[in-house]
Amino acid sequence: MILGLPTRPGLRIMVATQPVDFRRGMDGLASLVTQTLTFDPYTGDIFIFRSKRADRIKILMWDGSGLCLIAKRLEAGGFTWPPVRDGVISLSATELRLLFTGLDWTELARRTAFVAAVSAEKI
């Protein structure tokens, strides 16, 4: 489980790289997923949205019986986000956990690549 969210084989975790209007609710975000990101919000994949101030996050997913919306605001600091550009990026379950807690999830990817490179050199 990811943050209490069920996992399944082939689960995709997508981050919308453009900030969104945080007045949008689940229907508005589902519409963004369909029209802008060109994905189906009813597949059970996880869609993550950021605010302009980078201190808020919304997670949208279909659990099989209805849409779920999870929102979080950090009291200090901000979330680590990918560069603002059009489109989406994909995260792993571990990266999502780090993002949601407010930690720098990009360090995980760099450290994993570094460990793999060092391990390859030892062989």
PELINHU-V279048 format. One record per residue. BURIAL is + if it has 9 or more other C-alpha atoms within 8 Angstrom, else -. Layout:
BURIAL  BURIAL
//
This chain:
-  +  -  -  -  -  -  -  -  -  +  -  +  +  +  +  +  +  +  -  -  -  -  -  -  +  -  -  +  +  +  +  +  +  -  -  +  -  -  -  +  +  -  +  +  +  +  +  +  +  +  -  -  +  +  +  +  +  +  +  +  +  +  -  -  -  +  +  +  -  -  -  -  +  -  -  -  +  +  +  -  -  -  -  -  -  -  +  -  -  +  -  -  -  +  +  +  +  +  +  -  +  +  +  +  -  -  +  -  -  -  -  -  -  -  -  -  -  -  -  -  -  -
//
